[in-house]
Amino acid sequence: MNNSLQNHEQPAPPRTIWHWRWVLLLGLLGYLLVLGGMSWALLTLRAQVLSSEKEPSQQAAWESWREAVARDEEPLVERRVPRSEIPPSLFLIKESFPAILGMTLLITSLLYFLLFGMLLGSFWRGKSPSQKPKKR
């Protein structure tokens, strides 16, 4: 007889590319890459908007638009002159950036885990990673 059967040892389960620990580790790595990419994109966008603040043409365009709204005597749509001295995109980036970043990362996380769970479910087809393989 075989020595492994005499010692009543269980044979090791075969290792496959879909071994659940590796899949979860790769999922976590993908999650960190996605969050890092989204954070980098938002920080880059913020830097571009803040650098455009220094251009006098941007401020001049905003001021001319505000004046045009104030001069319009018969508008097709009722408009009010904005009270803000700075353009809306700059105001949004300066005042609300932490909230924008937080909500973006929250929504990205929810979508990532939803898609990751759907992928896991499609590959395991009803088998839980904690279930042991059936003996034949």
C-alpha positions in Angstrom: 0.0 0.0 0.0 0.9 3.6 -0.4 2.5 5.2 2.7 0.1 8.2 2.5 -2.9 5.9 2.8 -1.4 4.0 5.7 -0.9 7.1 7.7 -4.5 8.2 7.0 -3.3 11.6 5.6 -5.6 13.5 3.4 -4.1 14.3 0.0 -3.5 18.0 -0.5 -6.2 19.7 -2.7 -4.9 20.6 -6.1 -3.8 24.2 -6.5 -5.4 26.0 -9.3 -5.0 29.6 -10.6 -8.4 30.3 -9.0 -7.3 29.4 -5.5 -9.4 31.7 -3.3 -6.6 33.3 -1.3 -4.8 34.5 -4.5 -8.0 35.7 -6.0 -8.8 37.8 -2.9 -5.2 39.1 -2.8 -5.4 40.1 -6.5 -8.8 41.7 -5.8 -7.4 43.7 -2.9 -4.4 44.8 -5.1 -6.9 45.8 -7.9 -8.9 47.8 -5.4 -5.9 49.7 -4.1 -4.9 50.5 -7.7 -8.4 51.7 -8.6 -8.5 54.0 -5.5 -5.0 55.3 -6.2 -5.9 56.0 -9.8 -9.1 57.9 -8.8 -7.3 59.9 -6.2 -4.5 60.8 -8.6 -7.0 61.8 -11.3 -8.9 64.1 -8.9 -5.7 65.6 -7.4 -4.5 66.3 -11.0 -7.8 67.9 -11.9 -7.6 70.1 -8.8 -4.1 71.2 -9.6 -5.2 72.1 -13.1 -8.2 74.2 -11.9 -6.0 75.9 -9.3 -3.4 76.7 -11.9 -6.0 78.2 -14.2 -6.9 80.6 -11.3 -3.7 82.4 -12.0 -4.6 83.1 -15.6 -6.2 86.6 -16.0 -8.2 85.4 -19.0 -10.2 83.0 -16.9 -11.1 85.7 -14.4 -11.8 88.2 -17.1 -14.1 85.7 -18.9 -16.0 85.1 -15.6 -16.4 88.9 -15.0 -17.6 89.5 -18.6 -20.2 86.7 -18.2 -21.5 88.2 -15.0 -21.7 91.7 -16.6 -23.6 90.2 -19.6 -26.1 88.6 -17.3 -26.6 91.9 -15.5 -27.1 93.9 -18.7 -29.5 91.4 -20.4 -32.8 93.3 -20.3 -35.1 90.7 -21.9 -33.7 87.2 -21.1 -35.4 84.1 -22.4 -34.8 82.5 -19.0 -34.8 84.4 -15.7 -31.3 84.7 -14.4 -29.7 86.2 -11.4 -26.3 87.7 -11.3 -24.0 85.4 -9.4 -22.7 86.9 -6.1 -19.4 85.0 -6.2 -16.4 86.9 -7.5 -14.7 83.6 -8.5 -15.8 81.1 -11.1 -18.0 78.2 -9.9 -15.4 75.5 -10.8 -12.7 77.2 -8.8 -15.2 77.7 -5.9 -16.1 74.1 -6.0 -12.5 72.8 -6.0 -11.4 75.2 -3.2 -14.4 74.8 -0.8 -15.7 71.3 -1.4 -12.7 69.2 -2.5 -12.6 66.8 0.6 -16.3 66.0 0.1 -15.8 65.5 -3.7 -12.9 63.2 -3.0 -14.7 61.3 -0.3 -17.9 60.7 -2.3 -15.9 59.7 -5.4 -13.9 57.1 -3.4 -17.0 55.8 -1.7 -19.0 55.3 -4.9 -15.9 53.8 -6.6 -15.5 51.4 -3.7 -19.1 50.3 -3.9 -19.0 49.7 -7.6 -15.7 47.9 -7.4 -16.9 45.5 -4.7 -20.1 44.9 -6.5 -18.3 44.0 -9.7 -15.7 41.9 -7.9 -18.5 40.0 -6.1 -20.2 39.3 -9.4 -17.0 38.1 -10.9 -16.3 35.8 -8.0 -19.8 34.4 -8.2 -19.5 33.7 -11.9 -16.3 31.8 -11.5 -17.2 29.8 -8.4 -20.7 29.0 -9.7 -22.3 28.4 -6.3 -19.3 26.9 -4.6 -18.2 28.7 -1.4 -14.5 29.2 -1.0 -14.8 27.7 2.5 -16.3 24.4 1.2 -14.0 21.5 1.0 -13.7 19.7 -2.4 -15.9 16.6 -2.6 -14.2 13.2 -2.4 -14.7 10.8 -5.2 
